[in-house]
């Protein structure tokens, strides 16, 4: 595993006020409980978030605030994550405590889940702060990054439609 560098230990408020934020939503034809089953399944993440190559829970079940996991991504990025919120069937949030990329000063994500008549709506918010040259290169990349995040949610819809196919 590559060397990890400390990230700022941000709180939940960072997700709403970070210098760089991306928020996208998707309607899913599954219940909030089924979505949480997918989000808790380490093997599911690489199937819909194609940048992720592996997820390892570092804290034994049951999961909750303080749970730790390690995520590996394409390009060699590794993040050591700590969950800041875990409200079963409605909210998940985590931050990077450490990352293999020195330019990541702070990183956090929030998954808000709301029941709908057809299943649920997931709003995924990703927030970050960067250092060095990344401060100048991130801004022009935002539209492309956001398109990728929307694509991940489209993949999530396809994955959950298949996993929970209604007969």
Long-range contacts (C-beta under 8 A, 24 or more apart in sequence): 1-78, 1-100, 2-76, 2-78, 2-100, 3-100, 4-78, 4-80, 4-98, 4-99, 4-100, 5-98, 5-99, 5-100, 5-101, 5-102, 5-104, 6-97, 6-98, 7-95, 7-96, 7-97, 7-98, 7-99, 7-104, 7-105, 7-106, 7-107, 8-105, 8-106, 8-129, 9-95, 9-97, 10-95, 10-106, 10-108, 11-84, 12-84, 12-85, 12-93, 12-108, 12-110, 14-95, 14-106, 14-108, 14-127, 15-93, 15-108, 15-109, 15-110, 15-125, 15-127, 16-125, 16-127, 18-106, 18-108, 18-127, 18-128, 18-129, 19-128, 19-129, 19-130, 20-127, 20-128, 20-129, 20-130, 20-138, 20-142, 21-125, 21-126, 21-127, 22-125, 22-126, 22-127, 22-142, 22-145, 22-146, 22-149, 23-123, 23-124, 23-125, 23-126, 24-123, 24-124, 24-146, 24-149, 24-150, 24-153, 25-121, 25-122, 25-123, 25-124, 25-153, 26-121, 26-122, 26-124, 26-153, 26-154, 26-156, 26-157, 27-116, 27-118, 27-119, 27-120, 27-121, 27-157, 28-119, 28-120, 28-121, 28-122, 28-156, 28-157, 28-160, 29-118, 29-119, 29-157, 29-160, 29-161, 29-164, 29-166, 30-119, 30-120, 30-160, 30-164, 31-89, 31-115, 31-119, 31-120, 32-89, 32-90, 32-113, 32-114, 32-115, 32-120, 33-89, 34-160, 34-164, 35-89, 35-113, 35-120, 35-122, 35-160, 36-88, 36-89, 36-92, 36-113, 38-156, 38-159, 38-160, 38-163, 39-92, 39-111, 42-69, 44-159, 44-163, 45-71, 47-155, 47-159, 48-152, 48-155, 48-156, 48-158, 48-159, 49-152, 49-155, 49-156, 50-74, 50-152, 50-155, 51-148, 51-152, 68-97, 69-94, 76-100, 77-101, 79-107, 84-108, 85-110, 89-113, 90-114, 102-131, 102-132, 103-130, 103-131, 103-132, 103-133, 103-134, 104-128, 104-130, 104-131, 105-129, 105-130, 105-131, 122-153, 122-156, 124-149, 124-152, 124-153
